[in-house]
């Protein structure tokens, strides 16, 4: 992962963004020697959000299974049938 100072970002934002889009490698921005932010390509960020949503859905499903809050196929079909009419 590439690391840049915030002052370098201020001076060379266009160049850093061009390199980011070309390499697709996130850029860690540091401020006073400490991590401050990450720069990500838009498509990579959106894909990351989609993956997180999928993982959250899986986690919700696992919690429902553990809490025995699930439905049989017939029950689910009946409930969805009301929505899909």
C-alpha positions in Angstrom: 0.0 0.0 0.0 1.2 3.4 -0.9 1.6 6.1 1.8 1.5 9.8 1.2 1.8 12.8 3.5 -1.2 15.1 3.6 1.0 18.0 2.4 2.0 15.9 -0.7 -1.7 15.2 -1.3 -2.4 19.0 -1.2 0.4 19.7 -3.7 0.0 16.7 -6.0 -3.7 15.6 -5.7 -4.1 15.1 -9.5 -1.0 13.0 -9.8 -1.8 10.9 -6.8 -5.4 10.3 -8.0 -4.1 9.3 -11.5 -1.8 6.8 -9.9 -4.6 5.5 -7.7 -6.9 4.9 -10.7 -4.2 3.2 -12.6 -2.9 0.9 -9.9 -6.2 0.4 -7.9 -4.0 0.4 -4.8 -5.4 2.3 -1.8 -3.3 5.3 -0.6 -2.8 5.9 3.1 -2.7 9.6 3.9 -0.7 10.5 7.0 -0.9 13.7 9.1 1.8 14.5 11.6 3.2 10.9 11.1 -0.1 9.3 12.0 -2.6 7.5 9.7 -5.4 10.0 8.8 -7.4 8.6 5.9 -7.4 6.2 3.0 -8.0 7.1 -0.7 -9.8 4.4 -2.6 -10.9 4.1 -6.2 -14.6 4.7 -6.4 -15.4 1.2 -8.0 -13.3 -0.5 -5.3 -15.1 1.4 -2.6 -18.5 0.5 -4.0 -17.5 -3.1 -4.3 -16.4 -3.1 -0.7 -19.7 -1.7 0.4 -21.6 -4.4 -1.5 -19.5 -7.1 0.1 -20.1 -5.6 3.6 -23.9 -5.6 2.9 -23.7 -9.3 1.9 -21.7 -10.2 5.0 -24.2 -8.2 7.2 -27.0 -10.2 5.6 -25.3 -13.5 6.3 -24.6 -12.4 9.9 -28.3 -11.5 10.4 -29.3 -14.9 9.0 -26.9 -16.7 11.3 -28.3 -14.8 14.3 -31.9 -15.7 13.2 -30.9 -19.4 13.0 -29.3 -19.4 16.5 -32.4 -17.6 17.9 -34.7 -20.1 16.1 -36.4 -17.3 14.2 -36.6 -19.0 10.9 -39.5 -20.1 8.7 -40.1 -23.2 6.7 -40.1 -23.1 2.9 -43.9 -23.3 2.9 -44.2 -20.4 5.5 -41.8 -18.2 3.5 -43.6 -18.9 0.2 -46.9 -18.0 1.8 -45.6 -14.8 3.3 -43.8 -13.8 0.1 -46.9 -14.7 -2.0 -48.7 -11.8 -0.2 -46.0 -9.4 -1.2 -45.6 -10.6 -4.8 -49.3 -10.5 -5.8 
